[in-house]
Amino acid sequence: MTTYDTNLLPTLPQLGKATAVALAVAGAILVGAVLPAEYGIDPSGIGKALGLTQLNGGARPAADVTPAAGAAVVATVARTAHAFRNDEMSITLQPGEGAEIKAAISKGEQFVFSWSSEGGPVKSDMHGEPFNAGPREFSTYWKVAQQESGRGSFTAPFDGIHGWYWRNKGTTPVTIHLQVSGFHDKLFRPAAGA
C-alpha cells in the first residue's frame, strides 16, 4: 500500500492565495498586453508604451474611430463600378525579339498578375502611360535584366495603359505566359510602334 505525505500538499489558504495571485497576473496580462495588441483597447497606457497597439494597426471598434486632424486614413475596402475580369495571354519571342502586353485600366483600379517565361530568362519592364501619351511620356514600375517570372498586385496611379515589355536576349525562342485578374478594361497587345 502506498502512503502519501499530506504535509507536502498546499492548505486551503495557500491555494486561495495562489489562485488570487494567478488571477491578478492574468488580469494584468489581459489589460497590459492582450487588449492593446488584439483589440487596440489600452486603458492603462502600457500597451502604447510597449508598442503593442501597433500589432493590430491601432484598430478600435469602428464607432470609436476618429482620425486626428490632418491624419491619413487608409481604406480597407475599395469599391468599383468596373467588372471583375480574368485574362490570359501568351506570346512567343524569337531570339532578340521584344513585345508588350498591356491592360487598359482607370486610376485607382487594381489587378493582380503572374507571368512566367518558358525557355529561358527574359529582360522585363513593367511600365505605364496615360491614354494618348507622347513618345517619352511613361512611368517605369519594375525593370529586371534577366528574369523568368514575375507576380504581384498593381494599383493604377493614373488612367491609361499599364503592362509589360519583354525582350528575349537568348539564342532560342521563349514563350511568355501572362495571367491578369482584376478591374481592368481589357488586356491586349499594342500595335508595333504604338
C-alpha positions, -999 to +999 in steps of 0.1 A: +000+000+000+013+034-010+012+062+016+014+099+008+028+127+030-001+151+033+022+177+048+035+184+012+001+193-001-009+230+000-035+241+025-068+258+015-055+293+025-023+286+004-045+275-026-066+306-022-036+329-022-021+312-052-054+315-071-056+352-062-021+358-074-027+339-107-059+359-113-041+392-107-013+382-131-038+371-157-057+403-153-026+424-156-016+405-188-050+409-202-052+447-196-015+454-203-008+432-233-038+412-248-063+440-251-039+466-266-023+440-290-055+423-302-082+449-299-064+483-297-080+489-262-054+503-239-070+516-206-036+515-187-014+531-215+011+503-210+003+488-245+011+521-262+043+525-242+054+489-252+043+494-288+016+466-286-012+488-300+008+487-333+003+450-336-033+454-348-027+487-365-041+506-335-076+494-346-105+502-324-142+494-329-154+515-359-177+536-337-147+549-318-125+557-348-120+595-351-089+604-371-068+632-358-068+665-378-046+660-409-041+623-403-042+600-432-069+573-432-062+541-451-092+524-466-095+487-463-122+483-489-120+497-524-154+497-542-155+498-580-181+501-608-158+480-631-165+444-638-140+418-625-120+401-653-097+371-656-075+373-687-047+351-700-023+357-729+008+341-743+034+354-767+065+337-782+096+358-787+123+348-811+160+355-802+165+393-800+127+400-803+107+421-778+070+426-773+044+442-750+011+432-733-009+460-718-040+464-697-063+494-700-072+505-665-086+535-647-068+554-619-072+537-586-083+504-600-063+472-593-053+439-607-031+410-597-007+394-622+015+364-627+038+358-657+064+332-665+088+325-693+092+291-708+125+285-725+148+309-705+150+342-688+140+375-705+145+412-699+113+425-683+100+460-678+066+469-662+055+504-671+025+525-679+015+556-698-016+578-699-040+573-728-028+592-759+006+598-743+036+612-762+066+591-771+085+598-739+055+601-715+056+569-694+064+556-659+086+526-652+075+505-622+097+474-624+127+466-646+149+435-645+177+425-669+172+387-667+141+372-651+120+340-656+088+351-638+071+379-620+039+383-599+023+409-577-005+434-574-009+467-591-029+499-584-031+523-614-017+557-605-035+573-635-059+564-663-040+547-690-024+515-703-001+497-679+017+464-686+049+447-696+076+447-722+098+415-725+129+410-747+144+376-754+182+381-751+188+344-755+195+322-786+163+301-785+126+311-786+109+319-753+072+318-746+057+342-720+025+332-703+006+360-685-024+359-662-042+391-650-072+393-627-088+424-616-107+456-626-090+464-659-110+471-690-091+449-714-058+430-719-042+435-754-011+436-775-004+472-786+003+477-823+040+478-832+054+514-828+024+524-807 
